[in-house]
Amino acid sequence: MQPEELRAQIARGLQAGVEARARLAEACGEALLRAVQQIHKAIKARCKLMLFGNGGSAGDAQHMATEFVCRFVRNREALPAMALTTDSSVLTAIGNDFGFEQIFARQIRALGRPGDVAIGISTSGRSANVLEAIKAARETGLITIALTGGLGGELAGLADIALLVPSNRTATIQECHIALLHAMCEAVEALLFGE
């Protein structure tokens, strides 16, 4: 590939992300508002966030949990959030004994309490372990939020609140998920601690 062709390919990829992020407010605005309100309500009630996903979405779950526990924009008290993607002993034991599709659901059943918020992240909306976790969360009395893309797969229909990125390109969906997670963090901080 010639440098000019490579430069054009890079520009197209970046532009796809810009265009998708520009459509997020319209595509996800109402669902994003509801998600922020539910997270705020849960934290005020001393409940927690439980986040999960596979691959890059596992990284996004860890990223958001960190923003809540540590800080996002301001120095403030720690907020209760946990990524269900980080304990290798738990993940491998559940995967070995119950199957990979149960790695998050089993943790939800062990650690989730009514009023907690479960946030499942899947670019396709078809990840079996995310679907099983959302089902377990609903059975356990958790509020469920899904971040996905395109048409949302089965995940969008299972969650109480679904944020669907208007793209079918995995990389673009992932970029937009980070933007949505950051928007949630910033809005929840503003509600809890003022502008």
C-alpha positions in Angstrom: 0.0 0.0 0.0 1.3 3.4 -1.0 1.6 6.2 1.7 -1.2 8.1 0.0 -3.5 5.1 0.1 -2.6 4.4 3.7 -3.2 8.0 4.7 -6.6 7.9 3.1 -7.5 4.6 4.9 -6.4 6.1 8.2 -8.5 9.2 7.5 -11.6 7.1 6.7 -11.3 5.2 9.9 -10.9 8.4 12.0 -13.8 10.0 10.2 -16.1 7.0 10.8 -15.5 7.5 14.5 -16.1 11.2 14.4 -19.4 10.7 12.5 -20.6 8.0 14.9 -19.8 10.1 18.0 -21.6 13.1 16.4 -24.7 10.9 16.2 -24.5 9.6 19.8 -26.5 12.4 21.5 -29.4 11.8 19.1 -29.2 8.0 19.0 -28.5 7.4 22.7 -29.5 10.7 24.4 -32.7 9.4 26.1 -31.2 6.1 27.1 -28.1 7.8 28.4 -30.2 10.1 30.6 -32.1 7.1 32.0 -28.8 5.2 32.6 -27.3 8.2 34.5 -30.4 8.6 36.6 -30.4 4.8 37.5 -26.7 4.9 38.4 -27.2 8.0 40.5 -30.2 6.5 42.3 -28.2 3.3 43.0 -25.2 5.1 44.4 -27.4 7.3 46.6 -29.0 4.1 47.9 -25.6 2.7 48.7 -25.8 0.2 46.0 -23.0 -0.6 43.5 -22.2 -0.9 39.8 -21.1 -4.3 38.3 -19.5 -4.1 34.9 -18.5 -6.8 32.4 -17.6 -7.6 28.8 -15.1 -9.5 26.7 -11.9 -8.5 25.2 -11.8 -4.7 24.6 -15.2 -4.5 26.3 -13.6 -6.1 29.4 -11.1 -3.3 29.3 -13.9 -0.8 29.0 -15.6 -2.3 32.1 -12.4 -2.0 34.1 -11.9 1.5 32.8 -15.4 2.7 34.0 -15.1 0.9 37.4 -11.8 2.7 37.9 -13.3 6.1 37.1 -16.0 5.5 39.7 -13.7 4.0 42.4 -10.8 6.4 42.0 -12.0 9.6 40.3 -13.1 11.0 36.9 -13.0 14.8 36.6 -12.8 15.8 40.3 -11.3 14.6 43.5 -14.2 13.3 45.5 -15.2 10.3 47.6 -14.8 6.8 46.1 -17.9 5.4 44.4 -18.8 1.7 44.5 -18.1 -0.1 41.2 -16.5 -3.3 40.3 -15.4 -5.0 37.0 -16.3 -8.7 37.0 -13.5 -9.2 34.5 -10.5 -9.0 36.8 -10.3 -12.0 39.1 -8.5 -14.7 37.1 -9.1 -17.4 39.8 -12.8 -16.8 39.8 -13.0 -16.5 36.0 -11.1 -19.7 35.3 -12.8 -21.7 38.1 -16.3 -20.7 36.8 -15.2 -21.3 33.2 -13.9 -24.7 34.0 -16.7 -25.9 36.3 -19.7 -24.2 34.8 -18.7 -23.0 31.3 -17.4 -19.8 29.8 -21.0 -18.5 29.4 -21.4 -18.4 33.2 -18.3 -16.4 34.2 -20.2 -13.2 34.8 -23.6 -14.6 35.7 -22.2 -16.7 38.6 -20.5 -13.5 40.0 -23.7 -11.5 39.7 -25.6 -14.2 41.7 -22.9 -14.2 44.4 -22.3 -10.5 44.7 -25.3 -8.7 43.2 -28.1 -7.3 45.4 -31.4 -5.8 44.4 -30.8 -2.1 43.6 -27.3 -2.7 42.2 -26.7 -1.8 38.5 -25.3 -4.4 36.1 -23.7 -2.9 33.0 -23.0 -5.4 30.2 -20.8 -4.3 27.3 -20.9 -6.2 23.9 -20.2 -4.6 20.6 -22.4 -7.2 18.8 -25.0 -7.8 21.5 -24.5 -11.5 21.1 -21.8 -12.4 23.7 -23.2 -15.5 25.5 -21.6 -14.7 28.8 -22.9 -11.1 28.8 -26.4 -12.3 27.9 -26.3 -14.8 30.7 -25.1 -12.2 33.2 -27.9 -9.8 32.2 -30.4 -12.5 32.6 -29.0 -13.4 36.1 -29.0 -9.7 37.0 -32.7 -9.3 36.1 -33.5 -12.5 38.1 -31.5 -11.1 41.1 -33.3 -7.7 41.0 -30.5 -5.5 39.5 -31.1 -2.7 37.1 -29.6 -3.7 33.7 -27.8 -1.4 31.3 -26.4 -2.6 27.9 -23.9 -0.9 25.7 -23.9 -2.4 22.2 -23.9 -1.3 18.6 -25.7 -1.8 15.3 -29.1 -3.4 15.9 -28.1 -4.4 19.4 -28.4 -8.2 19.1 -30.3 -10.1 21.7 -28.7 -7.9 24.5 -30.6 -4.8 23.6 -33.9 -6.6 24.2 -32.9 -8.1 27.5 -31.6 -5.0 29.3 -33.8 -2.4 31.1 -31.8 0.3 29.3 -29.9 -0.2 26.0 -27.4 2.2 24.5 -27.0 1.3 20.8 -24.1 3.0 19.0 -25.2 3.8 15.4 -22.5 1.8 13.7 -21.7 -1.8 12.6 -17.9 -1.3 12.7 -16.5 -2.8 15.9 -13.7 -0.3 16.4 -16.1 2.6 16.0 -18.6 1.0 18.5 -15.7 0.6 21.0 -14.7 4.2 20.6 -18.2 5.3 21.2 -18.6 3.1 24.2 -15.7 4.9 25.9 -17.4 8.3 25.0 -20.7 7.0 26.5 -19.0 5.7 29.7 -17.2 8.9 30.2 -20.4 10.9 29.7 -22.0 8.7 32.4 -19.2 9.2 34.8 -19.2 13.0 34.3 -23.0 13.3 34.7 -23.1 11.1 37.8 -20.3 13.1 39.4 -22.2 16.3 38.6 -25.4 14.9 40.2 -23.7 13.7 43.3 -21.2 16.5 43.9 -22.5 19.5 41.9 -21.2 21.2 38.7 
